[in-house]
C-alpha cells in the first residue's frame, strides 16, 4: 500500500510538471519593450539630435583662438542619469549670451533623454575645473587634482 501511494504521487508530480511545460509556448511569452524596432529607432533619432547639438556647441566654443585665458569662461554641460553635469566646457566670454542658452537646452534635452530611456551611470560627481589656460591656441580646462582637459 505504501509503495502504491509513492508511485501515485510520483505519477501525479510528473504529470503536473509535464502539463506546465506544454502550456507555456515561446510565442505566448511577453516581449521586451526595449526590443521593439520603433523604440530603438526613436532612441537613435533622439541620440542623433543630441549629438548634432553638442557638435554645434563645440564648434562655437572652439571657433576662436585662445590667446588670453581671462577672455574665457567655463560652465557645466550635459546631465548624468543620476544627476549633475556630465562634463564642463570652456567658451569665449564674448559668446556667453549666445552659447549659454544652447548649453542649457542641451543639458535639459540630455536629462529628458536619460529619463525617457531609463539610462543609468556610475553616479560619480564630476568636479568643476579650477581654471582655464591657453595651450596651442586652444582653451584647456584645468582640474583641481587632475591633468588638463582640452576642449576640442
Beta strands, then each sheet from edge to edge (+ up, - down):
strand 1: 72-77
strand 2: 87-92
strand 3: 131-135
strand 4: 138-142
strand 5: 148-150
sheet 1: 1+ 2-
sheet 2: 3+ 4- 5+
end
